[in-house]
Every structure is written in C-alpha cells, then in structure tokens.
Amino acid sequence: TTNTSIVINVNITQADDLEEVKFNWNNTNYTMYNPNLILMYNFDNISTLGENSTYIVDMSSYGNNGTVSSGNLSSSGKYGGALGIGSVTVPNNAHFSLPIRASFWINPASLGTSWSWIFFKYGGPGQSWDGAGIETNAANNIGIWLNGASETTAWSTSTIPVGGWSHVYTEIVNGGYNLIYVNGILVLNQSISVGAYGESTVLTINSGFN
C-alpha cells in the first residue's frame, strides 16, 4: 500500500495545566507536547477557544496568539482548517530564536512566478534584514534562507508537488546543518553559516505566491 499514515483522534479535557503529552507506539514514546513546543496553530476557527476569522489561538503553553493580517482561513486543510492565501502575524516573543524546528503541511495550488515565503522572521538589531525563513521558488523547490553578516539560500534537491498536501519538517541553524524533510524524505542537508546574526523575534506565517 502507498498509505503510510494513520489518523488517531484524542480528546484532552480540563487541560489548563497540561505540561506534557507522550504517545506510545510499538513500545516507543513520542513526545507530542511539552514546554519545548513554542507555537501550535490548528487554523480550525474554533469559537469555543475564542478564535474567529482573524484571530488564531496558540495551543502551546506560551500564548502566541496570531492575527490574520491578510487573506483568509480555509476549511479545506489536510486535517480540518488551513491558512488560505494570506499571512498571519505572530506577536513578538523571545522564544522565536535559532535554532528553529518546525513541522507543517503545505498544498501549493500552482507554481509561483518567482518565490514565496512559508514563514520568515527578520528585523533583528544591527541589521534590519537579519533573519531566517522557509520559502519556495518558481520551480517549487523548498529552501532555507538565512541572512546575517552574509546571506544564503539553500534549495532542496526535489520539488514540492502541486495540487496535493505534503508534510514538511525543517531545522534552521546558523553555523550548523540545516535540514528539510518532505513527506519523510530528506531533501536538504546543508551546513550554513552567515556569521554575526541579529536575532529577531518577529515571525510571520505566509501563504501565497509572489
């Protein structure tokens, strides 16, 4: 079979003081939720959480609730909701610092004409464009951008499929190996160093093409 995933629904109630969730699969523990999780959006527009079409509640313990600054939320996500064409502004938080490890689903409707951000952070002290991010190019390669004393973009060896959902996991490090996995396959493994780097706490999640 080509199906390599399974959906498991879990409900957790009275979770105001929840600190850790572990999932045991085949006698192996996988930590799903703990203080290392800095940001978690579901894009489901759940009114009982206080969400609406322009306000997204962070399900981590840090309360980094986001504002849909443009575009819209969609109900046609991989599992429930998704961010349509637009962007989400995340409040400044000192926890948004390198290294960054992120996991998300992406579904490009078409190829872009140049490049498009998936998420980015910039505006650190010293250099206004110091920052880091994940982007796609016109061919739908996915890449890691880092800018400090120098600027580098490292691109994946394969492309993101158009018209279907792909799972992406990435690690962004200044002065170490940067990783991107697409649907469990390693497509980027490259050491990047951009020298002096002014850390930024401004984070934007983006959807759309330039």
C-alpha positions in Angstrom: 0.0 0.0 0.0 1.0 3.6 -0.6 -0.7 4.7 2.6 2.0 5.4 5.2 -0.1 7.3 7.8 -2.9 6.8 10.2 -5.3 9.3 11.8 -5.7 9.0 15.6 -8.2 11.2 17.4 -7.5 12.1 21.0 -9.6 14.4 23.3 -8.0 16.0 26.3 -10.3 17.9 28.7 -9.5 20.2 31.7 -6.1 20.8 30.2 -5.4 24.3 31.7 -2.3 22.9 33.5 -1.3 20.5 30.8 2.5 20.3 30.5 3.4 17.1 28.6 1.7 14.6 26.2 3.5 11.5 25.1 2.3 9.0 22.5 3.5 5.4 22.8 3.7 3.5 19.5 5.2 0.0 19.4 6.8 0.5 22.9 8.4 3.8 21.8 7.5 7.1 23.4 7.0 10.1 21.2 6.7 13.5 22.9 3.8 15.4 21.3 3.5 18.4 23.7 5.8 19.9 26.3 7.4 23.3 27.1 9.7 22.9 24.0 6.7 23.5 21.8 6.7 27.2 21.2 3.9 27.6 18.7 1.0 25.4 17.5 -1.8 26.6 15.3 -4.7 24.4 14.0 -6.4 27.1 11.8 -9.8 25.5 12.6 -11.5 28.7 13.7 -12.9 27.1 16.9 -15.2 29.7 18.6 -15.0 27.9 22.0 -11.3 28.7 22.0 -12.0 32.4 21.3 -11.0 32.1 17.6 -12.6 33.8 14.7 -11.7 34.5 11.1 -8.9 36.9 12.0 -7.7 35.6 15.4 -5.9 32.3 15.9 -5.2 30.8 19.3 -1.8 29.3 20.0 -2.2 25.8 21.5 1.2 25.8 23.1 1.7 27.0 26.7 3.1 30.4 25.5 0.0 32.1 24.3 1.5 33.3 21.0 -2.0 34.0 19.5 -1.8 35.2 15.9 -3.7 37.8 13.8 -4.7 37.0 10.2 -3.3 40.2 8.7 -4.4 39.4 5.2 -6.2 36.7 3.3 -8.5 34.1 4.9 -8.8 30.8 6.7 -10.0 27.8 4.8 -11.9 24.7 5.9 -10.1 22.6 3.3 -6.9 21.7 5.1 -5.2 18.4 5.4 -6.9 17.8 8.7 -9.6 20.4 9.2 -8.6 24.1 8.6 -5.8 25.8 6.8 -4.5 29.2 6.0 -5.7 30.3 2.6 -3.9 33.0 0.5 -2.7 35.5 3.1 -0.5 35.8 6.2 -0.6 35.5 10.0 1.4 37.9 12.2 2.7 36.3 15.4 3.3 38.5 18.5 7.0 39.3 19.3 8.4 36.5 21.5 11.9 35.9 22.6 11.4 32.2 22.2 11.4 32.6 18.4 15.2 32.3 18.1 17.6 30.0 16.2 17.7 27.1 16.0 14.1 26.7 14.7 12.5 23.3 14.3 9.1 23.4 12.5 6.6 21.0 11.1 3.7 21.8 8.8 1.5 20.8 5.9 1.6 22.6 2.5 -0.5 22.4 -0.6 0.6 24.7 -3.5 -2.3 25.3 -5.8 0.1 26.3 -8.6 3.7 27.3 -9.4 4.8 30.7 -8.4 6.3 33.3 -10.7 9.3 33.9 -8.5 9.4 32.9 -4.8 7.1 32.7 -1.9 7.6 32.7 1.9 6.1 29.9 4.0 7.3 31.6 7.2 10.0 34.1 8.0 11.5 36.2 10.8 13.6 39.3 10.3 14.3 42.7 11.8 17.0 42.0 14.4 19.3 44.6 15.9 22.3 45.8 13.9 20.9 44.8 10.5 17.3 45.3 9.8 17.2 42.4 7.4 18.9 39.8 9.7 16.6 36.9 9.7 15.6 33.3 8.7 12.8 31.7 6.8 11.4 28.9 4.7 10.5 29.7 1.1 9.7 28.1 -2.3 10.9 29.2 -5.7 9.3 29.3 -9.1 10.1 25.6 -9.7 8.6 24.7 -6.3 11.9 23.8 -4.7 11.8 24.5 -1.0 14.6 26.3 0.7 16.1 27.8 3.9 17.0 31.5 3.9 19.5 32.9 6.4 20.8 36.5 6.5 23.3 37.9 8.9 26.8 39.2 8.1 26.2 37.4 4.8 23.1 36.0 3.0 22.4 32.4 1.9 19.5 30.4 0.5 19.9 26.6 0.3 17.4 24.9 -2.0 16.1 21.3 -1.8 17.1 18.6 -4.3 13.4 17.9 -5.2 10.2 20.0 -5.6 7.0 20.3 -3.6 4.2 18.6 -5.5 1.5 20.9 -6.8 -2.2 20.3 -6.1 -1.7 17.9 -3.1 -0.7 18.0 0.6 2.9 17.5 1.6 4.3 17.3 5.1 7.4 19.3 5.8 9.8 19.2 8.7 12.7 21.6 8.9 15.6 22.6 11.2 17.2 26.0 10.7 20.6 26.6 12.3 23.2 29.3 11.8 26.6 27.6 11.9 25.3 24.1 11.6 23.5 21.6 9.4 20.1 22.7 8.1 17.5 20.0 7.3 14.3 19.7 5.3 12.2 16.6 5.1 9.3 16.4 2.7 6.9 13.5 3.3 9.6 11.8 5.4 12.3 12.1 2.7 15.4 14.2 3.3 15.6 16.8 0.5 18.1 19.2 2.1 21.1 18.6 4.4 23.5 21.5 4.2 25.7 23.4 6.6 25.0 27.1 6.6 26.9 29.9 8.4 26.1 33.6 7.8 28.3 35.0 10.6 27.1 37.6 13.0 23.3 37.4 13.3 21.0 39.8 14.9 18.2 37.7 16.4 14.7 38.8 15.5 11.5 37.9 17.5 9.1 39.0 14.7 7.5 35.9 13.0 5.2 35.8 10.0 3.4 32.8 8.6 2.6 33.3 4.9 0.5 31.6 2.2 0.6 32.7 -1.4 2.9 33.4 -4.3 4.8 36.5 -5.4 
